[in-house]
Amino acid sequence: NAESHVHLEKLVASLVGITIIIVDDASPHPIDITGARVIRHDINKGPAAARNTGIAAITTTVVACVDTDVMVTTQQIAALAAYCTDSRVGAVAPRITCINDGTFIGEFESHHSPLDLGSVPALVRPMSRVSYLPATVLVCDVQSLRTVGGFDDSIRMGEDVDLIWRLIENGIVCRYVPSIECPHRPRSSMRKMLKQRYDYGTSAALLDKR
């Protein structure tokens, strides 16, 4: 929609000096934004497949996966990418905070966002205090991604948790760096906020089984 397109334009404008690839996952209105290469899916394949498409198109050794509705700068991406110069580190993520826009949802999400993993840095481990990393902003070593086969595009929800656990299972370090904060826009309606939590919940059984 128009609002999402505006957010995407602002995001691209804030990422000066780096190569930007937008994967348009069969949106109803094709995207055309100056400063970015757009790759379009003819049918909707989901976030995991969209990220894999973008990753397949790059030639760099580090890649940043960034969602449309988050704010991040080139400097923050560079600071996160520096962790991936350690050959053991395969993925690193900042703290995802929620913008308090004065609405009930903004107020609630700013204190109870499922994407906010807190203020204490951590090595990520299943069953620990920080047991996964959201792919809202996720900077990865490309070779590490290829080692584990990238995101599992058969999963529509929880694909980021699955990726992190497979990286760790293969002895690849994943780090949470909350000193870098990237604000996330709250859902625009109560219905969308509740759907987000419902969708997250539906992924739990599959992830638990894996």
Secondary structure by P-SEA (a helix, b strand, c coil): caaaaaaaaaaaaacccbbbbbbcccccbbbbbccbbbbbbcccccaaaaaaaaaaaccccbbbbbcccccccaaaaaaaaaaaccccccccccbbbbbccccaaaaaaaccccccccccccccccccccccccccbbbbcaaaaaaacccccccccaaaaaaaaaaaaacbbbbbbccbbbbbbccccaaaaaaaaaaaaaaaaaaaac
